[in-house]
Amino acid sequence: MAKVPAAVAAGGLVGGYGVARWTRKRQLGGVALAAAGSLAAYEWNRQAGPRAAAGLSVAYVAAFAGSHPLAKKVGAWPAVFAVAGGVAAASWAVTRRAAQR
């Protein structure tokens, strides 16, 4: 089950951007981003505890914020995929470690 919140978090970043871009309504993208982030945070808390959930939630928000300046250097989609991969890897590592205890 350690893979589930990683996929949800990565999907939230990619999906949130996709929704915002294709609908031309940033607020809808924000709703998708927040919904996926909330679900991922719930699973992080359930699988790894509140400290891990808090840290990974901060990483999720930081990835969202960091994708904007990165997009100016490498393009929007590459930036979104890069930060989504980073959050997914962090999520997988933290929840996997917690599952092994």
Phi, psi and omega in degrees: 000351182298340182282335187300306181293333177295316180292322179295315181296313179296318178295327178294320179291313180292313181294320178299317178293317181299315179298314181298319183290314186281333178268345185061027177232100183301328181297322178295321175298321177296323178296315179297316179299314181292320180297313179294320178297321178294316178295317178297317180298320177300314180291322177298317179297315181295320185271327188233354178101169186292325179294316178296319180298318179296314180297317180289328176293320175297318178297321179298312180293320179295323178295317177302310181295319182289339180292333182293306177292328177296324180299329179292337182265321187240353183105158187294304184297316177301323179294316181296316179294324179295312181289326177296319177296321178296316179293319179298317180296317178297317179298313180299314182297315183291313182288329177293315179299319180293324181291334182279348181281000000 
